[in-house]
């Protein structure tokens, strides 16, 4: 209730209102001239107003952590996601990289679907190569309960998507028949 009051009060400031309105347009926008928790508060106002996906690029993990904390206060209902860096050299060999790859895929999927979320990324994470949206769309497997699938096509799709066939599923990236 108090956060809603603060966000509504922000409407009375013409500079904040102009900043929020700017985010209606697609593209890259910067917030500068304000510091501390005011930036996340303004971004929360943007998110509350437009309910669209937003990406915040921070200079460091420490700054990313501060943004996450502030956004939990100013926009507790917003889904705040990561865009972790995935090292291609260790992509297929470690559980840690599979977890990172899964989190990156979730973030990319949310963006592709236009899901109203806030994605936090450091400059290095934001600059990494990611697969083109069309390739992501073609690679996606939609699996639903109570539907029938061709077994071989499904298994091939999972294997081609980077999943590992194992006897017992123990972590993300595994599948078992």
ZAVEX-551889 format. One record per atom (N, C-alpha, C): x, y, z; atom name; residue in three letters. Coordinates in Angstrom, 1 decimal, decimal comma, padded with zeros to 4 digits. Example, Ala and Ser with C-alpha at 12.3 -4.5 7.8 and 13.67 -1.06 7.14 Angstrom:
NODE       xx       yy       zz   at    aa
NODE    013,2   -005,7    007,8    N   ALA
NODE    012,3   -004,5    007,8   CA   ALA
NODE    013,2   -003,3    007,8    C   ALA
NODE    012,8   -002,2    007,1    N   SER
NODE    013,7   -001,1    007,1   CA   SER
NODE    012,9    000,0    007,9    C   SER
***
This chain:
NODE       xx       yy       zz   at    aa
NODE    000,8   -001,2    000,0    N   UNK
NODE    000,0    000,0    000,0   CA   UNK
NODE    000,9    001,3    000,0    C   UNK
NODE    001,9    001,3    000,8    N   UNK
NODE    002,8    002,4    000,9   CA   UNK
NODE    003,6    002,6   -000,4    C   UNK
NODE    004,0    001,5   -001,0    N   UNK
NODE    004,8    001,6   -002,2   CA   UNK
NODE    003,9    002,2   -003,3    C   UNK
NODE    002,6    001,7   -003,4    N   UNK
NODE    001,7    002,2   -004,3   CA   UNK
NODE    001,5    003,7   -004,2    C   UNK
NODE    001,4    004,2   -002,9    N   UNK
NODE    001,3    005,6   -002,7   CA   UNK
NODE    002,5    006,4   -003,2    C   UNK
NODE    003,7    005,8   -003,0    N   UNK
NODE    004,9    006,5   -003,4   CA   UNK
NODE    004,9    006,5   -005,0    C   UNK
NODE    004,6    005,4   -005,6    N   UNK
NODE    004,6    005,4   -007,1   CA   UNK
NODE    003,5    006,3   -007,6    C   UNK
NODE    002,4    006,5   -007,0    N   UNK
NODE    001,4    007,4   -007,4   CA   UNK
NODE    001,9    008,9   -007,2    C   UNK
NODE    002,6    009,1   -006,1    N   UNK
NODE    003,1    010,4   -005,9   CA   UNK
NODE    004,1    010,9   -006,9    C   UNK
NODE    004,8    009,9   -007,5    N   UNK
NODE    005,8    010,2   -008,5   CA   UNK
NODE    005,2    010,8   -009,8    C   UNK
NODE    003,9    010,6   -010,0    N   UNK
NODE    003,2    011,2   -011,1   CA   UNK
NODE    003,2    012,7   -011,0    C   UNK
NODE    003,3    013,2   -009,8    N   UNK
NODE    003,2    014,7   -009,7   CA   UNK
NODE    004,5    015,4   -010,1    C   UNK
NODE    005,6    014,6   -010,3    N   UNK
NODE    006,9    015,2   -010,8   CA   UNK
NODE    006,9    015,1   -012,3    C   UNK
NODE    007,0    016,3   -013,0    N   UNK
NODE    007,0    016,3   -014,4   CA   UNK
NODE    008,2    015,6   -015,0    C   UNK
NODE    009,4    015,6   -014,3    N   UNK
NODE    010,6    014,9   -014,9   CA   UNK
NODE    010,4    013,4   -014,8    C   UNK
NODE    009,8    012,9   -013,7    N   UNK
NODE    009,6    011,5   -013,6   CA   UNK
NODE    008,6    011,1   -014,6    C   UNK
NODE    007,5    011,8   -014,8    N   UNK
NODE    006,5    011,5   -015,7   CA   UNK
NODE    007,0    011,5   -017,2    C   UNK
NODE    007,9    012,4   -017,5    N   UNK
NODE    008,5    012,5   -018,8   CA   UNK
NODE    009,4    011,2   -019,0    C   UNK
NODE    010,1    010,8   -018,0    N   UNK
NODE    011,0    009,7   -018,1   CA   UNK
NODE    010,1    008,4   -018,3    C   UNK
NODE    009,1    008,3   -017,5    N   UNK
NODE    008,2    007,1   -017,6   CA   UNK
NODE    007,6    007,1   -019,0    C   UNK
NODE    007,1    008,2   -019,5    N   UNK
NODE    006,5    008,2   -020,9   CA   UNK
NODE    007,5    007,9   -022,0    C   UNK
NODE    008,8    008,2   -021,7    N   UNK
NODE    009,9    007,9   -022,7   CA   UNK
NODE    010,0    006,4   -022,9    C   UNK
NODE    009,7    005,6   -021,9    N   UNK
NODE    009,9    004,2   -022,0   CA   UNK
NODE    008,7    003,5   -022,7    C   UNK
NODE    007,7    004,3   -023,1    N   UNK
NODE    006,6    003,7   -023,9   CA   UNK
NODE    007,2    003,4   -025,3    C   UNK
NODE    008,2    004,2   -025,7    N   UNK
NODE    008,8    003,9   -027,0   CA   UNK
NODE    009,8    002,8   -026,9    C   UNK
NODE    009,9    002,0   -028,0    N   UNK
NODE    010,9    000,9   -028,0   CA   UNK
NODE    012,3    001,5   -028,1    C   UNK
NODE    013,3    000,8   -027,7    N   UNK
NODE    014,7    001,3   -027,8   CA   UNK
NODE    015,4    001,3   -026,5    C   UNK
NODE    016,6    001,8   -026,6    N   UNK
NODE    017,5    001,9   -025,4   CA   UNK
NODE    017,3    003,3   -024,8    C   UNK
NODE    017,1    003,3   -023,5    N   UNK
NODE    016,9    004,5   -022,7   CA   UNK
NODE    017,8    004,5   -021,5    C   UNK
NODE    018,3    005,7   -021,2    N   UNK
NODE    019,2    005,8   -020,0   CA   UNK
NODE    018,6    006,7   -019,0    C   UNK
NODE    018,8    006,3   -017,7    N   UNK
NODE    018,4    007,2   -016,6   CA   UNK
NODE    019,6    007,7   -016,0    C   UNK
NODE    019,8    009,0   -016,0    N   UNK
NODE    021,0    009,6   -015,3   CA   UNK
NODE    020,6    010,9   -014,6    C   UNK
NODE    021,5    011,3   -013,8    N   UNK
NODE    021,2    012,5   -013,0   CA   UNK
NODE    020,6    012,3   -011,7    C   UNK
NODE    020,3    011,0   -011,4    N   UNK
NODE    019,7    010,6   -010,1   CA   UNK
NODE    020,5    009,4   -009,6    C   UNK
NODE    020,5    009,2   -008,3    N   UNK
NODE    021,3    008,1   -007,8   CA   UNK
NODE    020,6    007,3   -006,7    C   UNK
NODE    021,4    006,4   -006,2    N   UNK
NODE    020,8    005,6   -005,1   CA   UNK
NODE    019,6    004,8   -005,5    C   UNK
NODE    018,7    004,7   -004,7    N   UNK
NODE    017,5    003,9   -005,0   CA   UNK
NODE    016,4    004,6   -005,8    C   UNK
NODE    016,7    005,8   -006,2    N   UNK
NODE    015,7    006,5   -007,0   CA   UNK
NODE    015,6    005,9   -008,4    C   UNK
NODE    016,7    005,5   -009,0    N   UNK
NODE    016,6    004,8   -010,3   CA   UNK
NODE    015,8    003,6   -010,3    C   UNK
NODE    016,0    002,7   -009,4    N   UNK
NODE    015,0    001,5   -009,4   CA   UNK
NODE    013,6    001,9   -009,1    C   UNK
NODE    013,4    003,0   -008,3    N   UNK
NODE    012,0    003,5   -008,0   CA   UNK
NODE    011,4    004,0   -009,3    C   UNK
NODE    012,1    004,7   -010,1    N   UNK
NODE    011,6    005,2   -011,4   CA   UNK
NODE    011,4    004,0   -012,3    C   UNK
NODE    012,3    003,1   -012,4    N   UNK
NODE    012,1    001,9   -013,3   CA   UNK
NODE    010,9    001,1   -012,8    C   UNK
NODE    010,6    001,0   -011,5    N   UNK
NODE    009,5    000,3   -011,0   CA   UNK
NODE    008,2    001,1   -011,4    C   UNK
NODE    008,2    002,4   -011,4    N   UNK
NODE    007,1    003,2   -011,9   CA   UNK
NODE    006,9    002,9   -013,4    C   UNK
NODE    008,0    002,8   -014,2    N   UNK
NODE    007,9    002,5   -015,6   CA   UNK
NODE    007,2    001,1   -015,8    C   UNK
NODE    007,7    000,1   -015,0    N   UNK
NODE    007,1   -001,2   -015,1   CA   UNK
NODE    005,7   -001,3   -014,7    C   UNK
NODE    005,3   -000,6   -013,6    N   UNK
NODE    003,9   -000,5   -013,2   CA   UNK
NODE    003,0    000,1   -014,3    C   UNK
NODE    003,5    001,1   -014,9    N   UNK
NODE    002,8    001,9   -015,9   CA   UNK
NODE    002,6    001,1   -017,2    C   UNK
NODE    003,6    000,5   -017,7    N   UNK
NODE    003,6   -000,1   -019,1   CA   UNK
NODE    003,5   -001,6   -019,1    C   UNK
NODE    003,8   -002,3   -018,0    N   UNK
NODE    003,7   -003,7   -017,9   CA   UNK
NODE    004,3   -004,4   -019,1    C   UNK
NODE    005,6   -004,1   -019,4    N   UNK
NODE    006,3   -004,7   -020,5   CA   UNK
NODE    007,7   -005,1   -020,1    C   UNK
NODE    008,3   -006,0   -020,8    N   UNK
NODE    009,7   -006,4   -020,4   CA   UNK
NODE    010,7   -005,3   -020,5    C   UNK
NODE    011,5   -005,2   -019,4    N   UNK
NODE    012,5   -004,2   -019,3   CA   UNK
NODE    013,9   -004,9   -019,0    C   UNK
NODE    014,9   -004,4   -019,6    N   UNK
NODE    016,3   -004,9   -019,3   CA   UNK
NODE    017,1   -003,8   -018,7    C   UNK
NODE    017,7   -004,1   -017,6    N   UNK
NODE    018,5   -003,1   -016,9   CA   UNK
NODE    020,0   -003,6   -017,0    C   UNK
NODE    020,8   -002,8   -017,5    N   UNK
NODE    022,3   -003,2   -017,6   CA   UNK
NODE    023,0   -002,4   -016,6    C   UNK
NODE    023,7   -003,1   -015,7    N   UNK
NODE    024,5   -002,6   -014,6   CA   UNK
NODE    025,9   -002,8   -014,9    C   UNK
NODE    026,8   -001,9   -014,3    N   UNK
NODE    028,2   -002,1   -014,5   CA   UNK
NODE    028,9   -003,3   -013,8    C   UNK
NODE    028,2   -003,8   -012,7    N   UNK
NODE    028,8   -004,8   -011,9   CA   UNK
NODE    027,8   -005,7   -011,3    C   UNK
NODE    028,3   -006,9   -010,8    N   UNK
NODE    027,4   -007,8   -010,0   CA   UNK
NODE    026,9   -007,1   -008,7    C   UNK
NODE    027,7   -006,3   -008,1    N   UNK
NODE    027,4   -005,6   -006,9   CA   UNK
NODE    026,2   -004,6   -007,2    C   UNK
NODE    026,3   -003,9   -008,3    N   UNK
NODE    025,2   -003,0   -008,6   CA   UNK
NODE    023,9   -003,8   -009,0    C   UNK
NODE    024,1   -004,9   -009,6    N   UNK
NODE    023,0   -005,8   -010,0   CA   UNK
NODE    022,3   -006,2   -008,7    C   UNK
NODE    023,0   -006,6   -007,7    N   UNK
NODE    022,5   -007,0   -006,5   CA   UNK
NODE    021,7   -005,9   -005,8    C   UNK
NODE    022,2   -004,7   -005,8    N   UNK
NODE    021,5   -003,5   -005,3   CA   UNK
NODE    020,2   -003,3   -006,0    C   UNK
NODE    020,2   -003,4   -007,3    N   UNK
NODE    019,0   -003,2   -008,1   CA   UNK
NODE    018,0   -004,2   -007,7    C   UNK
NODE    018,4   -005,5   -007,6    N   UNK
NODE    017,5   -006,5   -007,2   CA   UNK
NODE    016,8   -006,2   -005,9    C   UNK
NODE    017,6   -005,8   -004,9    N   UNK
NODE    017,0   -005,5   -003,6   CA   UNK
NODE    016,0   -004,4   -003,7    C   UNK
NODE    016,4   -003,3   -004,4    N   UNK
NODE    015,5   -002,2   -004,5   CA   UNK
NODE    014,2   -002,5   -005,3    C   UNK
NODE    014,3   -003,3   -006,3    N   UNK
NODE    013,2   -003,7   -007,1   CA   UNK
NODE    012,2   -004,6   -006,3    C   UNK
NODE    012,8   -005,4   -005,4    N   UNK
NODE    011,9   -006,2   -004,5   CA   UNK
NODE    011,1   -005,3   -003,6    C   UNK
NODE    011,6   -004,2   -003,3    N   UNK
NODE    010,8   -003,2   -002,5   CA   UNK
NODE    009,8   -002,5   -003,3    C   UNK
NODE    010,2   -001,9   -004,5    N   UNK
NODE    009,4   -001,0   -005,3   CA   UNK
NODE    008,5   -001,7   -006,2    C   UNK
NODE    008,8   -003,0   -006,6    N   UNK
NODE    008,0   -003,7   -007,5   CA   UNK
NODE    008,0   -005,2   -007,1    C   UNK
NODE    007,4   -005,5   -005,9    N   UNK
NODE    007,5   -006,9   -005,4   CA   UNK
NODE    006,8   -007,9   -006,3    C   UNK
NODE    005,8   -007,5   -007,1    N   UNK
NODE    005,1   -008,4   -007,9   CA   UNK
NODE    005,8   -008,6   -009,3    C   UNK
NODE    006,8   -007,9   -009,6    N   UNK
NODE    007,5   -008,0   -010,9   CA   UNK
NODE    008,4   -009,2   -010,8    C   UNK
NODE    008,4   -010,0   -011,9    N   UNK
NODE    009,4   -011,1   -012,0   CA   UNK
NODE    010,7   -010,5   -012,4    C   UNK
NODE    011,7   -010,6   -011,5    N   UNK
NODE    013,0   -010,1   -011,8   CA   UNK
NODE    013,9   -011,3   -012,1    C   UNK
NODE    014,5   -011,3   -013,3    N   UNK
NODE    015,2   -012,4   -013,9   CA   UNK
NODE    016,7   -012,0   -014,1    C   UNK
NODE    017,6   -013,0   -014,3    N   UNK
NODE    019,0   -012,7   -014,6   CA   UNK
NODE    019,2   -013,0   -016,1    C   UNK
NODE    020,2   -012,5   -016,6    N   UNK
NODE    020,7   -012,8   -018,0   CA   UNK
NODE    022,2   -013,2   -017,8    C   UNK
NODE    022,4   -014,4   -017,2    N   UNK
NODE    023,8   -014,8   -016,8   CA   UNK
NODE    024,7   -015,0   -018,0    C   UNK
NODE    026,0   -014,8   -017,8    N   UNK
NODE    026,9   -015,1   -018,8   CA   UNK
NODE    027,1   -016,6   -018,9    C   UNK
NODE    027,1   -017,1   -020,1    N   UNK
NODE    027,3   -018,6   -020,3   CA   UNK
NODE    028,5   -018,8   -021,1    C   UNK
NODE    029,5   -019,4   -020,5    N   UNK
NODE    030,8   -019,6   -021,2   CA   UNK
NODE    030,7   -020,8   -022,1    C   UNK
NODE    030,8   -020,6   -023,4    N   UNK
NODE    030,6   -021,7   -024,3   CA   UNK
NODE    031,6   -022,8   -024,1    C   UNK
NODE    032,8   -022,6   -023,6    N   UNK
NODE    033,8   -023,6   -023,5   CA   UNK
NODE    033,4   -024,6   -022,5    C   UNK
NODE    032,6   -024,2   -021,4    N   UNK
NODE    032,2   -025,2   -020,4   CA   UNK
NODE    030,7   -025,5   -020,4    C   UNK
NODE    030,1   -025,0   -021,5    N   UNK
NODE    028,6   -025,2   -021,6   CA   UNK
NODE    028,1   -026,6   -021,4    C   UNK
NODE    028,8   -027,5   -022,0    N   UNK
NODE    028,3   -028,9   -022,0   CA   UNK
NODE    028,9   -029,8   -020,9    C   UNK
NODE    029,8   -029,2   -020,1    N   UNK
NODE    030,5   -030,0   -019,2   CA   UNK
NODE    030,2   -029,8   -017,7    C   UNK
NODE    029,6   -028,7   -017,3    N   UNK
NODE    029,3   -028,5   -015,9   CA   UNK
NODE    027,9   -028,2   -015,6    C   UNK
NODE    027,5   -028,7   -014,4    N   UNK
NODE    026,1   -028,4   -014,0   CA   UNK
NODE    025,9   -026,9   -013,8    C   UNK
NODE    026,9   -026,2   -013,4    N   UNK
NODE    026,8   -024,8   -013,1   CA   UNK
NODE    026,5   -024,1   -014,5    C   UNK
NODE    027,2   -024,4   -015,5    N   UNK
NODE    026,9   -023,8   -016,8   CA   UNK
NODE    025,5   -024,2   -017,3    C   UNK
NODE    025,1   -025,4   -017,1    N   UNK
NODE    023,7   -025,8   -017,5   CA   UNK
NODE    022,7   -024,9   -016,8    C   UNK
NODE    022,9   -024,7   -015,5    N   UNK
NODE    022,0   -023,8   -014,7   CA   UNK
NODE    022,0   -022,4   -015,3    C   UNK
NODE    023,2   -021,9   -015,6    N   UNK
NODE    023,2   -020,6   -016,2   CA   UNK
NODE    022,5   -020,5   -017,6    C   UNK
NODE    022,8   -021,6   -018,4    N   UNK
NODE    022,2   -021,6   -019,7   CA   UNK
NODE    020,7   -021,7   -019,6    C   UNK
NODE    020,2   -022,4   -018,6    N   UNK
NODE    018,7   -022,5   -018,4   CA   UNK
NODE    018,1   -021,1   -018,0    C   UNK
NODE    018,9   -020,4   -017,1    N   UNK
NODE    018,4   -019,1   -016,7   CA   UNK
NODE    018,4   -018,1   -017,8    C   UNK
NODE    019,5   -018,2   -018,7    N   UNK
NODE    019,5   -017,3   -019,8   CA   UNK
NODE    018,4   -017,6   -020,8    C   UNK
NODE    018,1   -018,9   -021,0    N   UNK
NODE    017,0   -019,3   -021,9   CA   UNK
NODE    015,7   -018,8   -021,4    C   UNK
NODE    015,5   -018,9   -020,0    N   UNK
NODE    014,2   -018,4   -019,4   CA   UNK
NODE    014,1   -016,9   -019,7    C   UNK
NODE    015,2   -016,1   -019,5    N   UNK
NODE    015,1   -014,7   -019,8   CA   UNK
NODE    014,8   -014,4   -021,2    C   UNK
NODE    015,5   -015,1   -022,1    N   UNK
NODE    015,3   -014,9   -023,6   CA   UNK
NODE    013,8   -015,2   -023,9    C   UNK
NODE    013,3   -016,3   -023,4    N   UNK
NODE    012,0   -016,7   -023,6   CA   UNK
NODE    011,0   -015,7   -023,2    C   UNK
NODE    011,2   -015,1   -022,0    N   UNK
NODE    010,3   -014,1   -021,4   CA   UNK
NODE    010,3   -012,9   -022,3    C   UNK
NODE    011,5   -012,5   -022,8    N   UNK
NODE    011,6   -011,4   -023,7   CA   UNK
NODE    010,8   -011,7   -025,0    C   UNK
NODE    011,0   -012,9   -025,6    N   UNK
NODE    010,4   -013,3   -026,8   CA   UNK
NODE    008,9   -013,3   -026,7    C   UNK
NODE    008,4   -013,7   -025,6    N   UNK
NODE    006,9   -013,7   -025,4   CA   UNK
NODE    006,4   -012,4   -025,0    C   UNK
NODE    007,2   -011,4   -024,7    N   UNK
NODE    006,7   -010,1   -024,3   CA   UNK
NODE    006,2   -010,1   -022,9    C   UNK
NODE    006,7   -011,0   -022,1    N   UNK
NODE    006,3   -011,2   -020,7   CA   UNK
NODE    006,7   -009,9   -019,9    C   UNK
NODE    005,8   -009,4   -019,1    N   UNK
NODE    006,2   -008,2   -018,3   CA   UNK
NODE    007,1   -008,5   -017,2    C   UNK
NODE    008,4   -008,5   -017,4    N   UNK
NODE    009,4   -008,8   -016,4   CA   UNK
NODE    010,5   -007,8   -016,4    C   UNK
NODE    011,4   -007,9   -015,5    N   UNK
NODE    012,6   -007,0   -015,4   CA   UNK
NODE    013,8   -007,9   -015,4    C   UNK
NODE    014,7   -007,8   -016,4    N   UNK
NODE    015,8   -008,6   -016,5   CA   UNK
NODE    017,1   -007,8   -016,2    C   UNK
NODE    017,8   -008,3   -015,2    N   UNK
NODE    019,1   -007,6   -014,8   CA   UNK
NODE    020,3   -008,3   -015,4    C   UNK
NODE    021,2   -007,5   -016,0    N   UNK
NODE    022,4   -008,0   -016,6   CA   UNK
NODE    023,5   -007,1   -016,4    C   UNK
NODE    024,7   -007,6   -016,2    N   UNK
NODE    025,9   -006,8   -016,1   CA   UNK
NODE    026,2   -006,4   -017,6    C   UNK
NODE    027,1   -005,5   -017,8    N   UNK
NODE    027,4   -005,1   -019,2   CA   UNK
NODE    028,0   -006,3   -019,9    C   UNK
NODE    028,8   -007,1   -019,3    N   UNK
NODE    029,4   -008,3   -019,9   CA   UNK
NODE    028,3   -009,3   -020,3    C   UNK
NODE    027,4   -009,5   -019,5    N   UNK
NODE    026,3   -010,4   -019,8   CA   UNK
NODE    025,4   -009,9   -020,9    C   UNK
NODE    025,1   -008,6   -020,9    N   UNK
NODE    024,3   -008,0   -021,9   CA   UNK
NODE    025,0   -008,0   -023,3    C   UNK
NODE    026,3   -008,0   -023,3    N   UNK
NODE    027,1   -008,0   -024,6   CA   UNK
NODE    027,3   -009,3   -025,2    C   UNK
NODE    027,0   -010,4   -024,4    N   UNK
NODE    027,3   -011,7   -025,0   CA   UNK
NODE    026,4   -012,1   -026,2    C   UNK
NODE    026,9   -012,9   -027,0    N   UNK
NODE    026,2   -013,4   -028,1   CA   UNK
NODE    025,0   -014,3   -027,7    C   UNK
NODE    023,8   -014,0   -028,2    N   UNK
NODE    022,7   -014,9   -027,9   CA   UNK
NODE    022,1   -015,3   -029,3    C   UNK
NODE    021,4   -016,4   -029,3    N   UNK
NODE    020,8   -016,9   -030,5   CA   UNK
NODE    019,8   -016,0   -031,0    C   UNK
NODE    019,6   -015,9   -032,3    N   UNK
NODE    018,6   -015,1   -032,9   CA   UNK
NODE    017,2   -015,6   -032,5    C   UNK
NODE    016,3   -014,6   -032,4    N   UNK
NODE    014,9   -015,0   -032,0   CA   UNK
NODE    014,2   -016,1   -032,8    C   UNK
NODE    014,4   -016,0   -034,1    N   UNK
NODE    013,8   -017,0   -035,0   CA   UNK
NODE    014,4   -018,4   -034,8    C   UNK
NODE    015,7   -018,5   -034,5    N   UNK
NODE    016,3   -019,8   -034,2   CA   UNK
NODE    015,7   -020,3   -032,9    C   UNK
NODE    015,6   -019,4   -031,9    N   UNK
NODE    015,0   -019,8   -030,6   CA   UNK
NODE    013,6   -020,3   -030,8    C   UNK
NODE    012,8   -019,6   -031,6    N   UNK
NODE    011,4   -020,1   -031,9   CA   UNK
NODE    011,4   -021,4   -032,5    C   UNK
NODE    012,3   -021,7   -033,5    N   UNK
NODE    012,3   -023,0   -034,2   CA   UNK
NODE    012,8   -024,1   -033,3    C   UNK
NODE    013,6   -023,7   -032,3    N   UNK
NODE    014,2   -024,8   -031,5   CA   UNK
NODE    013,2   -025,1   -030,3    C   UNK
NODE    012,3   -024,3   -030,0    N   UNK
NODE    011,4   -024,6   -028,9   CA   UNK
NODE    010,5   -025,8   -029,1    C   UNK
NODE    010,4   -026,6   -028,1    N   UNK
NODE    009,5   -027,8   -028,1   CA   UNK
NODE    008,4   -027,5   -027,1    C   UNK
NODE    007,1   -027,4   -027,5    N   UNK
NODE    006,0   -027,2   -026,7   CA   UNK
NODE    005,5   -028,6   -026,3    C   UNK
NODE    005,5   -028,9   -025,0    N   UNK
NODE    005,1   -030,3   -024,6   CA   UNK
NODE    003,9   -030,0   -023,6    C   UNK
NODE    002,8   -030,7   -023,8    N   UNK
NODE    001,6   -030,5   -023,0   CA   UNK
NODE    001,2   -031,9   -022,5    C   UNK
NODE    000,6   -031,8   -021,3    N   UNK
NODE    000,0   -033,0   -020,7   CA   UNK
NODE   -001,2   -033,5   -021,5    C   UNK
NODE   -001,3   -034,8   -021,6    N   UNK
NODE   -002,4   -035,5   -022,3   CA   UNK
NODE   -002,4   -035,3   -023,9    C   UNK
NODE   -001,2   -035,0   -024,4    N   UNK
NODE   -001,0   -035,0   -025,8   CA   UNK
NODE   -000,1   -036,1   -026,2    C   UNK
NODE   -000,3   -036,6   -027,4    N   UNK
NODE    000,5   -037,7   -028,0   CA   UNK
NODE    001,6   -037,1   -028,9    C   UNK
NODE    002,8   -037,7   -028,8    N   UNK
NODE    003,9   -037,2   -029,6   CA   UNK
NODE    004,6   -038,4   -030,3    C   UNK
NODE    005,2   -038,2   -031,4    N   UNK
NODE    006,0   -039,2   -032,0   CA   UNK
NODE    007,3   -039,4   -031,2    C   UNK
NODE    007,5   -040,6   -030,7    N   UNK
NODE    008,6   -040,8   -029,7   CA   UNK
NODE    009,9   -040,4   -030,3    C   UNK
NODE    010,2   -040,9   -031,5    N   UNK
NODE    011,6   -040,6   -032,0   CA   UNK
NODE    011,8   -039,1   -032,3    C   UNK
NODE    010,8   -038,5   -032,8    N   UNK
NODE    010,9   -037,0   -033,1   CA   UNK
NODE    011,1   -036,2   -031,8    C   UNK
NODE    010,4   -036,6   -030,7    N   UNK
NODE    010,5   -036,0   -029,5   CA   UNK
NODE    011,9   -036,2   -028,9    C   UNK
NODE    012,4   -037,4   -028,9    N   UNK
NODE    013,8   -037,7   -028,4   CA   UNK
NODE    014,8   -037,0   -029,2    C   UNK
NODE    014,7   -037,0   -030,5    N   UNK
NODE    015,6   -036,3   -031,4   CA   UNK
NODE    015,6   -034,8   -031,1    C   UNK
NODE    014,4   -034,2   -030,9    N   UNK
NODE    014,3   -032,8   -030,6   CA   UNK
NODE    014,9   -032,4   -029,3    C   UNK
NODE    014,8   -033,3   -028,2    N   UNK
NODE    015,4   -033,0   -027,0   CA   UNK
NODE    017,0   -033,1   -027,1    C   UNK
NODE    017,4   -034,1   -027,8    N   UNK
NODE    018,9   -034,3   -028,0   CA   UNK
NODE    019,5   -033,1   -028,8    C   UNK
NODE    018,8   -032,7   -029,8    N   UNK
NODE    019,3   -031,6   -030,6   CA   UNK
NODE    019,2   -030,3   -029,9    C   UNK
NODE    018,3   -030,2   -028,9    N   UNK
NODE    018,2   -029,0   -028,1   CA   UNK
NODE    019,2   -028,9   -027,0    C   UNK
NODE    020,1   -029,9   -026,9    N   UNK
NODE    021,2   -029,9   -025,9   CA   UNK
NODE    020,9   -030,6   -024,6    C   UNK
NODE    019,8   -031,3   -024,6    N   UNK
NODE    019,5   -032,2   -023,4   CA   UNK
NODE    020,3   -033,5   -023,5    C   UNK
NODE    020,6   -034,0   -022,3    N   UNK
NODE    021,4   -035,2   -022,2   CA   UNK
NODE    020,5   -036,3   -021,7    C   UNK
NODE    020,6   -037,4   -022,5    N   UNK
NODE    019,8   -038,6   -022,1   CA   UNK
NODE    020,5   -039,4   -021,1    C   UNK
NODE    019,9   -039,7   -020,0    N   UNK
NODE    020,5   -040,4   -018,8   CA   UNK
NODE    019,5   -041,4   -018,3    C   UNK
NODE    020,0   -042,3   -017,5    N   UNK
NODE    019,1   -043,3   -016,9   CA   UNK
NODE    018,2   -042,7   -015,8    C   UNK
NODE    018,7   -041,8   -015,0    N   UNK
NODE    017,9   -041,1   -014,0   CA   UNK
NODE    018,2   -039,6   -014,0    C   UNK
NODE    017,2   -038,8   -014,1    N   UNK
NODE    017,3   -037,4   -014,2   CA   UNK
NODE    017,7   -036,9   -012,8    C   UNK
NODE    018,8   -036,1   -012,9    N   UNK
NODE    019,4   -035,6   -011,6   CA   UNK
NODE    019,4   -034,0   -011,6    C   UNK
NODE    019,4   -033,4   -012,8    N   UNK
NODE    019,5   -032,0   -012,8   CA   UNK
NODE    018,9   -031,4   -014,1    C   UNK
NODE    018,9   -030,1   -014,2    N   UNK
NODE    018,4   -029,5   -015,5   CA   UNK
NODE    019,3   -030,0   -016,6    C   UNK
NODE    018,7   -030,1   -017,8    N   UNK
NODE    019,4   -030,5   -019,0   CA   UNK
NODE    019,4   -032,0   -019,2    C   UNK
NODE    018,9   -032,8   -018,3    N   UNK
NODE    018,8   -034,2   -018,4   CA   UNK
NODE    017,4   -034,6   -018,8    C   UNK
NODE    017,3   -035,7   -019,5    N   UNK
NODE    016,0   -036,4   -019,8   CA   UNK
NODE    016,2   -037,9   -019,8    C   UNK
NODE    015,1   -038,6   -019,4    N   UNK
NODE    015,2   -040,0   -019,3   CA   UNK
NODE    013,9   -040,6   -020,0    C   UNK
NODE    014,1   -041,8   -020,6    N   UNK
NODE    013,0   -042,5   -021,3   CA   UNK
NODE    012,6   -043,7   -020,5    C   UNK
***
